[in-house]
Amino acid sequence: MFAIVRTGGKQYRVAAGDKIAVEKIEGAAGDTVSLGDVLLAGDGGEVKDAKGLTVSAEIIAQTRGEKVIVFKKRRRHNYRRRNGHRQSLTLLRITAIGEGKKAAPKKEAAPKAEEAAAAPAPEKKAAAPKKAAAPKADAAAEKKPAAKKAAPKKDA
């Protein structure tokens, strides 16, 4: 059985036992991760419904890809910039392709809500009364109009 999975903005065709290098996923070597964004699944030549499928994988290592040189140049302007980049990668070994585990109903949520309702709510402090703003003087009335400039004199 194979599946097409999307992770890190890229799509990968995987089957049980495959090893792939994907964009960095948090976790240490030996941890198990679940890739839930399955786009397509199939068995041999027939395509199956990918709804509810998950792909489980084991992290082999956290590594970095090859160095990529970014070189910018503008001719006849003495402009050259050289920069390098190494992408962080995670090596995965696909362990299984199958149905996603359904989450058990949360039984603990109801008691917590009851405890919160039974506990007294902390009292909020009353807001301090706001002070009245100081009266503004009529600044517009006190200002004098701008003085007009005299016209330049003409020489006859």
BALO-349740 format. One record per residue: residue in three letters; y, z, x of N, C-alpha, C in turn. Coordinates in steps of 0.001 Angstrom, whole numbers, plus 500000, padded with zeros to 6 digits. Atoms other than C-alpha are relative to their C-alpha. Example, Ala and Ser with C-alpha at 12.3 -4.5 7.8 and 13.67 -1.06 7.14 Angstrom:
ALA498810500000500890495500507800512300501200500000500900;SER498810499940499180498940507140513670501090500730499230;
END
This chain:
MET498826500000500846500000500000500000501234500000500889;PHE498753500035499245503519499229501239501155500333499067;ALA498793499704500765507009500183500145501207499543500799;ILE498735500319499355510534499086500874500930501162499708;VAL499226498764500097512713502115501562501395499748500559;ARG498639500103499495516483502383502001500408501355500574;THR499487498790499358517833504945504479500993499586501074;GLY498989500297498992520932504958506651500673498658499794;GLY499352501270500278522280501842504921499148498789500346;LYS500894501109499657519300499735506004498717500114499186;GLN501248500014500754516030498738504350498838499757500958;TYR501167500087499132512594499112505922498758499784499148;ARG501297500179500647509156497829504884499029500904500740;VAL500858499006499359506737500681505549498652500071499305;ALA501338499722500522503066501468505085499527501277500687;ALA500513498763499414501038504597505835499583499745501445;GLY500341500127498584500747505077509609501033499264500824;ASP498972500731499259503783502966510549500942500962500709;LYS498961499253499291506357504183513067501271499176499929;ILE498726500696500103509995503311512481501100500849500626;ALA498818499319499468513344504170514085501123499799498990;VAL498945500062501017516039505004511513501224500743500505;GLU498798499242499667519583506372511621499676501486499950;LYS500322498579499839519688510068512451499833500721498667;ILE500298499124501129518118512404509890499868501397500571;GLU500049498623499510518539516157510280498560500520499979;GLY501330499415499908515389517975511394499514499965501432;ALA500570499934498655513323518828514435498678499238500022;ALA501268500701499852510235517125515810498900500808499320;GLY501078499334500716507231517926513627500343500300498546;ASP499604499759501393509244518422510419499583498823499117;THR500343501038500970508282516489507298501217499724499133;VAL498874500400500835510944514528505418499489499092498895;SER500366500845501132510845512704502114501084498966499800;LEU499061501084500241512485509315501665499859499606498535;GLY500121500169501444513189509112497946500551498699499477;ASP499383501232500484515132505835497734499057498824500235;VAL500985501076499890512178503478497227500464498854499105;LEU499498501143500744513314499993496178498876499181499384;LEU501100500848500447509966498238495828498705500555500574;ALA501310499580499506506293499057496161499000498917499652;GLY501000501018500259503257496867496349498689500347500651;ASP501336499821499448499561496714497064499391498617500140;GLY500492501353499787498370493511498654501045499003499516;GLY499077501004500515499947490644496691500694500424498723;GLU499411499605501280500886492591493575501084501060500188;VAL498866499084499921504147494453493027499813501090498956;LYS500147498858500902504100497917491493501369500588499679;ASP498781499331500396506714500008489754500348501074501041;ALA499598499066498953508688501970492359500660501247499427;LYS499320498850500612510131504454489865499153501256500209;GLY500696498738499777509203508012490821499208500064501283;LEU500733499984498730507677507026494175500850500622501099;THR499345499500498800508537508836497373499138499663501204;VAL500699500271498747507629508117500957500180501235500868;SER499906498833499124506797511118503104499739499564501436;ALA500080500373498595507231510892506844500143501241500860;GLU499915498912499036506950513128509884500940499572501114;ILE499064500306498916509709513283512487499251500113501319;ILE500642500002498687508304512298515869500975500533501045;ALA499008499585499001511502512702517910501397499621499541;GLN498597500375500153515280512647517849500393499337501307;THR499711500745498788516458510012520319501285499207499829;ARG498826500860500060519234507563521090499594498586500364;GLY500311501406499769519184503773521089500571499511501312;GLU499472500599498781520120501383523858501511499971499955;LYS498550500035499916523673501274525075500496498604499638;VAL499367501256500395525814498604523471501384499996500625;ILE498703500111499358528835497414525457500952499269499058;VAL498958500621500816531976496678523453501102499585500963;PHE499019500511499045534268494443525512501027499180499252;LYS498911500722500652537654493296524235500857499358501078;LYS499159500685499039539795490744526023500940499065499260;ARG499039500982500494542953488804525245500433499182501213;ARG499739500787498813543375485944527596501494499841500271;ARG498646500175499463546511485512529687500933501162499669;HIS499150498838500277547759488991528724499580501220500821;ASN500502498900499173545913491137531297499532501169499134;TYR500479498979500935544247492995528418498482499989500010;ARG501449499866499995540681494198528928499654501436499656;ARG500465498667500378538956497162527258498485499980499978;ARG501457499914499949535372498191527952499594501347499431;ASN500432498766500637533627500749525775498500499903499752;GLY501435499991500245530006501785525295499668500880498815;HIS500433499216501167528074503183522333498487500101500007;ARG501439499800500176524606504701521903499795500667498654;GLN500236499498501344523411505214518337498933501092500014;SER501004498949500134521557508424517451498943499541499011;LEU501107500474500828518126507608516013498981501111499784;THR501127499116500267515191509441514478498756499140499915;LEU501271500714500065511652508227515082499132500659498946;LEU500809499491501105509490508599511970498616499376500013;ARG501356500515500246505762508256511349499760500173498507;ILE500217499966501445505042507368507726498618500600499753;THR501282499337500262502334509705506446499391499568498678;ALA500559500365501300501976508756502776501050499354499124;ILE499162500592501025503388506663499980499368500384498676;GLY500613499556501243502877508216496591500994500560499025;GLU499182499420501058504146509964493518500819501154500545;GLY499145498883499617507044512354493950499532501269499319;LYS500387498733500597506321516010493347501033500376498954;LYS499088499597501055507796517131490065500400501447500233;ALA499486498657499776509985520184490386499535500920498880;ALA500438499016500991508629523269488658501215500499499241;PRO498850499498500746510842524587485883500499501303500615;LYS499410498824499363513218527203487163499896501187499052;LYS500197498818500831512073530514485760500957501109500408;GLU499142498935499500514376532637487906501426499847499512;ALA498621500228500396517553531106486519500390500875498817;ALA499669499209501184517379532953483177500246501476500341;PRO499717498593499685517060536497484635501320500180500741;LYS498754499865499267519972535896486984501185499935499051;ALA498915500122500963522155534835484087500114501283499180;GLU499978498766500774521145537947482130500583501144500827;GLU499473498955499131521907540174485113501510499878500129;ALA498564500215499855525328538609485486500722500434498731;ALA499373499619501261526068539174481798499988501526499847;ALA500109498553500145524878542816481947500927500729500969;ALA499144499354499007526884543628485076501448499916499537;PRO498599500051500419530501544581484393500777499027500878;ALA499195500970499266532927541864485363501095500744500748;PRO498924499336499258535407542864488066501330499769499290;GLU498724500099500687538814543601486606500988499247500872;LYS498994500771499280541559541212487546501311500763499955;LYS498697499350499950544901542554488636500990499188499174;ALA498975500690500768547794541755486376500988499384500978;ALA499055500682499134550210539293487870501318500752500013;ALA498710499317499870553441540778489165501037499203499220;PRO498976500727500758556439539949486982500848499169500955;LYS499202500893499160558420537037488317501460500417499945;LYS498587499667499928561940537665489462500809498829499480;ALA499125501054500509564728535768487806500670499318501186;ALA499376500755498925566210533043489941501481500341500067;ALA498578499702499819569645533693491383500814498884499371;PRO499195501059500635572349531854489436500632499123501071;LYS499446500953499046573439528717491217501463499776499670;ALA498587500299500208577099528150491717500120498526499672;ASP499817501409500351578379524930490229500504499259501225;ALA499662500666498747578254523106493506500636498645499715;ALA499470501325500291578980519754491884501460500087499577;ALA498627499870500467582175521046490273500936500352501145;GLU499141499561498911583493522553493501500253498914501031;LYS499851501044498985582987519424495622501157499083499654;LYS498906500944500184585935517144496125499431498599500124;PRO500476501373499837585493513411495749500249499528501430;ALA499898500503498636585040511490498988501309499267500182;ALA498737500662499707588209510245500644499746498517500202;LYS500135501447499849588744506497500491500579499600501346;LYS499527500488498712589167504627503732501106498982499764;ALA498893500968500107592312502633504284499487498641500419;ALA500383501377499679591950498865504391500547499650501372;PRO499490500383498670592283497307507854501276499166499857;LYS498727500729500026595715495915508671499775498588500485;LYS500108501390499612596116492181508887501153499671500944;ASP498951500451499082597974490665511787500518498651499488;ALA499447501218500534600392487971510627500325498989501034;
END
